[in-house]
Amino acid sequence: MLNMDMEKSVFIDTTELGWQASPREGVWRKPLAREDAERGHATSIVRFDPDSRFSEHGHPLGEEVLVLEGVFSDHTGDFKKGSYFRNPPGFAHAPFSLGGCTLFVKLHQFLPADKRRVCINYLEEGDDQQWRDHGDYQSLLLHEFESESVRLIRSSSIAASCTIDDDGVEILVVEGGIEQSGVSYGPGAWLRRTQANTNAISLAGDSLLWVKTGHLPEYAS
């Protein structure tokens, strides 16, 4: 197991991790939290080399993905950089990437009754993109179910301060950087903060964060 004590805070600079081979040639991973080698709860950065693919497989407890670079594809379509999608429990596919891609992936982490499929690209205009203005920063709700909330937070060209009010928070710094409790984190930083930590953060100018709240007590219980 890796970082599976949900009562402990974790910080990983994913840019300093080496790529580990997956069971499929051309698909690489940087594990961040993992229950078992090839099954169960997993949070990872995943890279598909050009023309690489996985054979068909299922996700019995769901799959959550943010496309960081390139284009990720399966039988449901092509998902460009900026795409956030959730494949609910029971979903099966044979994913591939013709030109290569890099993903932030969370497996086996859906709440039991959460069955809705979601697909949003924050870089494209659409009715599903309702950025909320908070002054120096904006937020975009990607998904919400029971206690769980997933959203993007982006700053303008100047630094901004943001308080995330929840028992715990998980953050991926997609662009720019943040400062929390006097510590700075740059692009590629992954943080999981428990309820024992303050969740007030400062964003550098032109920053983008993926933020998830309301899920840690579920796994810690």
C-alpha positions in Angstrom: 0.0 0.0 0.0 1.1 3.6 -0.6 -0.3 6.7 1.2 -3.5 4.9 2.2 -3.8 6.3 5.7 -6.4 9.0 5.0 -5.9 10.6 8.3 -2.4 11.7 7.4 -1.5 14.6 5.2 0.7 14.0 2.1 2.7 16.1 -0.3 4.3 14.8 -3.4 6.1 16.8 -6.2 5.1 14.6 -9.1 7.7 16.3 -11.3 10.5 14.6 -9.2 9.0 11.1 -9.5 10.3 8.6 -12.1 7.9 6.9 -14.5 7.0 3.3 -13.6 5.9 0.8 -16.3 2.3 -0.4 -16.3 1.2 -3.9 -17.4 0.8 -2.4 -21.0 3.7 -1.4 -23.1 3.9 2.3 -23.7 1.7 3.2 -20.7 3.6 4.7 -17.6 2.6 5.7 -14.1 3.6 7.8 -11.1 1.7 6.3 -8.2 0.6 8.8 -5.5 -1.8 6.7 -3.4 -2.4 3.0 -4.0 -4.2 0.2 -2.3 -2.7 -2.6 -4.4 -0.5 -2.9 -7.4 -3.2 -3.5 -10.0 -6.6 -3.1 -8.3 -8.5 -1.1 -5.7 -8.1 2.6 -4.7 -5.4 4.3 -6.8 -4.4 8.0 -7.5 -1.7 8.4 -10.2 -0.2 10.5 -12.9 -0.5 8.4 -16.1 1.3 8.8 -19.4 0.4 7.2 -22.7 3.1 7.1 -25.3 1.9 7.8 -28.9 0.0 4.8 -30.4 -0.3 3.1 -27.0 -3.4 1.4 -25.6 -4.9 -0.7 -23.0 -7.0 -3.8 -23.7 -10.7 -3.6 -22.6 -11.2 -3.5 -18.9 -13.8 -2.5 -16.4 -13.9 0.0 -13.5 -16.1 -1.6 -10.9 -16.0 1.4 -8.6 -15.5 4.2 -11.1 -12.8 6.2 -12.8 -12.1 10.0 -12.5 -9.7 11.6 -15.0 -8.3 15.1 -15.8 -6.4 15.3 -19.1 -3.2 17.3 -18.5 -1.7 17.0 -22.0 -2.5 15.5 -25.3 -5.6 13.5 -26.3 -7.0 10.5 -24.5 -9.5 8.3 -26.4 -11.9 5.4 -26.1 -15.1 4.2 -27.7 -17.0 7.2 -26.3 -14.8 9.8 -28.0 -11.6 11.9 -27.9 -10.8 13.8 -24.7 -8.4 16.8 -25.3 -6.3 18.6 -22.8 -8.6 20.3 -20.3 -11.1 17.4 -20.2 -12.4 16.2 -16.9 -14.5 13.1 -17.0 -16.0 10.6 -14.6 -16.8 7.1 -15.7 -19.2 5.6 -13.1 -19.0 2.1 -11.5 -19.4 -0.7 -14.0 -18.0 1.3 -17.0 -15.7 -0.6 -19.4 -13.5 0.6 -22.2 -10.3 0.0 -24.1 -8.5 3.4 -23.9 -5.7 4.5 -26.2 -3.9 7.6 -27.4 -2.8 8.2 -31.0 -0.5 11.2 -30.2 0.2 10.5 -26.6 -1.2 12.1 -23.4 -0.7 12.7 -19.7 -3.5 12.2 -17.2 -4.3 12.7 -13.5 -6.3 9.5 -12.7 -8.3 8.4 -9.6 -9.7 4.8 -9.5 -12.1 3.0 -7.3 -13.1 6.1 -5.3 -16.8 6.8 -6.2 -19.4 7.1 -3.4 -21.7 4.1 -3.6 -24.7 5.8 -5.0 -22.8 8.1 -7.5 -23.8 6.8 -10.9 -23.7 9.9 -13.1 -21.2 10.2 -16.0 -19.5 13.6 -16.3 -17.5 15.1 -19.1 -16.4 18.8 -19.1 -13.6 20.5 -20.9 -12.7 23.7 -19.0 -10.7 25.1 -22.1 -13.8 25.0 -24.3 -16.9 27.2 -24.2 -20.1 25.5 -23.2 -23.3 25.7 -21.1 -21.7 23.3 -18.5 -19.0 25.8 -17.8 -20.2 28.3 -15.3 -17.2 29.9 -13.7 -18.0 31.7 -10.5 -16.2 35.0 -9.9 -14.7 35.5 -6.5 -12.8 38.7 -7.2 -9.1 37.8 -7.7 -9.9 34.2 -8.6 -12.7 32.1 -10.2 -14.0 28.6 -9.5 -15.7 26.0 -11.8 -17.8 23.2 -10.2 -17.0 20.0 -12.0 -18.9 17.5 -9.9 -20.9 17.4 -6.7 -22.6 14.5 -5.0 -23.6 14.2 -1.3 -20.5 15.4 0.7 -18.1 15.3 -2.3 -17.2 18.3 -4.4 -14.7 18.6 -7.3 -13.9 22.0 -8.8 -11.2 24.0 -10.5 -9.8 27.2 -9.0 -7.9 29.7 -11.2 -6.4 33.0 -10.4 -6.1 36.1 -12.6 -2.8 37.7 -13.5 -2.3 38.8 -9.9 -1.9 36.7 -6.7 -5.1 35.7 -4.8 -6.1 34.3 -1.5 -8.6 31.5 -1.1 -10.0 29.6 1.8 -11.3 26.1 1.3 -13.8 25.3 4.0 -13.9 21.6 4.6 -12.7 18.7 6.8 -10.0 17.9 4.3 -8.9 18.7 0.8 -7.0 17.2 -2.1 -5.2 19.5 -4.5 -3.3 19.1 -7.8 -1.5 22.2 -8.9 -2.0 22.1 -12.7 -0.5 25.5 -13.5 1.3 28.3 -11.5 1.7 27.7 -7.8 0.3 28.0 -4.3 1.5 28.8 -0.8 0.0 27.1 2.2 1.2 27.4 5.8 4.3 29.1 4.6 5.3 26.4 2.1 5.3 27.0 -1.7 4.2 24.3 -4.2 4.7 24.5 -7.9 3.1 22.9 -11.0 2.7 19.1 -10.5 2.4 19.3 -6.7 -0.2 16.9 -5.2 -1.4 17.6 -1.7 -3.8 15.8 0.5 -4.6 17.8 3.7 -6.6 16.4 6.6 -8.9 18.2 8.9 -6.0 18.9 11.3 -4.6 21.4 8.7 -5.6 24.9 7.8 -7.0 25.0 4.3 -6.2 28.7 3.6 -4.1 29.0 0.4 -2.5 31.7 -1.6 -2.4 31.4 -5.4 0.3 32.9 -7.6 -0.8 34.8 -10.6 -2.2 32.7 -13.5 -2.5 29.6 -11.4 -4.9 26.6 -11.9 -5.8 24.1 -9.2 -7.9 20.9 -9.3 -9.5 20.7 -5.9 -11.5 17.9 -4.2 -13.3 18.1 -0.8 -15.7 16.1 1.2 -14.2 12.7 0.3 -11.5 12.1 2.9 -13.8 11.5 5.9 -15.6 8.8 3.9 -12.3 6.9 3.4 -11.0 7.6 6.9 -14.1 6.2 8.6 
